[in-house]
Amino acid sequence: MTLELVDTHCHLDIEPLASTVAQVLDRARSAGVTRCVSIGTTVEASHANVALAHQHAGVFAAVGVHPNEAETVTDAVLAEIEVLAADPRVVAIGEVGLDAYRQAARPEQQARALRGFLAIAKRRRLPVLIHCRDAYEPLLQLLRETPESSLRGVIHCASGPPTFIQGALELGLHISFAGNVTFPNAKALRELVTLVPDDRLLIETDAPFLAPQPVRGQKNEPAYVSHTAAYLAQLRGISLGALGQLTSQNAQRVFKFPSST
């Protein structure tokens, strides 16, 4: 079985990746990574990732504003993101969500921004890449306002109590694990892995952050999603090839990558 992996969440626009994208992608392909979704965290980053997606085969973009930047999300910003979302290389809205850890933006502004992005995702028929940190129940409550038939997306860099993951699964969301699941002290994260059925599981790097344990301390990059995949395969008692196949199929179903990459 040929290894095929999809890094569903990275930030190719952030250094040290941004200045060496071609080499980063060469290493990714050598590791079996066939597609990457590069994620916007601001309007400027969203534009940059759309440009990267047009410049490099196998790269797709998500556009949005991180909840820590929610104070910047005006009606004009939402309109600009919606225009970007029409680009054929854009496969998701994100990363968006709620963050009560850093508290860089007021909760009410974060909620307003997220509702705006969910509305864009619904109109554009795109999935949502959701960031959630220490705001687990408020996020579920807000998402439950959205008709289930129009909600498609991913809890990125999964964390939180089991009830949060179960609630997200009940809403039809996919669950993505990053390199931190491989850390020795990540017992709680590994317990979450067991809650996720095969058809909802995704993998990511969140590069250049959260390098997995075998390369911990280095700047992360899409090639290193192979370490996370190998670890999850071991946890689930399947081969790396089988883990790659099922997560790649799940990514295709969520993001609907065009056949010509």
Beta strands, then each sheet from edge to edge (+ up, - down):
strand 1: 5-10
strand 2: 33-39
strand 3: 59-63
strand 4: 90-99
strand 5: 128-133
strand 6: 153-155
strand 7: 174-177
strand 8: 201-203
sheet 1: 1+ 2+ 3+ 4+ 5+ 6+ 7+ 8+
end
